[in-house]
Amino acid sequence: MQTSQGLVKQVRDFSDEHEVGVQEPDFKPLSREQAQQWRAGQPVFSVWRLLGVQLLVGLVAAALGWGLTQSAALAWSVLYGAAAVVLPSAVMAFGVTMSVTARLSPGFERIAMAAFLFWEGVKIALAVLMLWVAPQVVSDLSWLALLAGLVVVLKVNWFGFMIQRRRSIQNG
């Protein structure tokens, strides 16, 4: 077992080797023009495009579920799981990008953050409500298929972020 003095020595050795907390001497903040030029070179991220891809993946997953099992109940369960992700996200995207608060909040960071948190809460509440009423909406509901549709559509976000990261690395 290691003593606390030994642990402190390891931390000091690490910080000496890696210069923790020391800023690189050649770091210079960007000017306004340089920052605008850098932003212009970055790919534009569209939440609506991401939602469209999520919807498409949900439809493909439902079609694949029906094609493999010939079960309409399974296909509807997968589709409802996908919808439990896409619809609340679309409501949040609308609220954050197109609602009255989105138009009134530029320049007011606190209002924008409060609006974001509000719409995130609406999104979570709507998703929970959709899952709560799923047995009444989908006859002969398959929870496993619903969960599969939900997870597959959620994973689209990660692929979108990976593609976005790859594009920004390519652009410098």
Secondary structure, DSSP 8 states (H G I E B T S, - for coil): ---HHHHHHHHHHHHHHHTTT---TT-----HHHHHHHHHHS----HHHHHHHHHHHHHHHHHHHHHHH--HHHHHHHHHHHHHHHHHHHHHHHHHHTSHHHHH-TT-HHHHHHHHHHHHHHHHHHHHHHHHSHHHHSTT--HHHHHHHHHHHHHHHHHHHHHHHHHHHHT-
